[in-house]
Amino acid sequence: MGVLDNLKRFLGENLGKRVIVKADRGRKRVVTKRGTLDAVYPSLFVVEMAGSGDNNRKITFTYSDLLTSTVELTILDDELEAQPVY
């Protein structure tokens, strides 16, 4: 199994868990948001961002975003422990 297969499997095992997403938006802009790992597909994964009221947004990321460090994903097992993905 390659790195990509392990990454997909790991994310699939953590569906529904809370996550922190740190995304590099270019020009020294970094966005950090909290959400829930919503779905895992063959070429991308979906994070439902926490919003106020019914304003939850779903944002998709590719696995290459994680591998190239454009996006950092941290899975929160509970309030005290955080587990970085890659």
N, C-alpha and C positions, 0 to 999 in steps of 0.2 A: 504494500500500500504506500502511496506517495503522500507528500505533505498535504496536498489538496484534498485527497480522500479522507485523511485524518481530520482535517479542519471541518469538512462537511459533516462527518460523523459526530464530532464533538459538539458542533452547533445543534445538530439534530437531537442529541441527548439533553440539551439544555433549553429546549423550546418552552416558552411560557415564563422563563426566569427574567427577573429585572436585569437591565444592563445599563452601562454608561457608554455612550458613543462619543468619541473625540475625533472630529473630522477636520482635516486640513483643507481650507477653502481657497488657498492661494493668497499671495501677497501678505503673508504674515497674519492671516485671519484664521483662527482656530475656533471651532464651535464645539461646545461640550453640552450634551443633552442626556437626559435619562429616559428610559423607555422599557419596553418588553420585547423579547425576541419572539416574533410572531409566526414566522414561517421560514422553512429552508427548502430551496429548490436547487436543481442541478447546477445552475449558473449564477444564482444570486440568493440573498437572504433578506428578510423583511423585518424591520424594527418598527414597532408602534410607539411613537413618541408620546410621552405624557403631556397632556395639555389641560387647560382649565375647562371644566364642563365637558361638552361633547366635541370639543375641538381637537381630538386626538388625530394625529397624522401618521400615515404609514410611509416609511422611507425605505427604499431598496438600496442595497449595497452589493457589489460583486466580491467574490473571494479574492480577486486580485487587489482590491482596495486594501484588504487586510495584509496580504503578502507584501505589498509595496509600502506599507505603513502610511498610506494616505488616510486610512481610518484605523483608529485603535478601539477595540471593543473589550470592555471589562464586564464579566458576568458577576453579579452580586448574589452570593449564596445566602447571605443574611445581612443585616445592617452592619456587622462588624468585619466581615470577611469579603474581600474582593479577589477575583481570580481573572488575571489578564488572559486573553485568548491567544494572541500571537505577538 
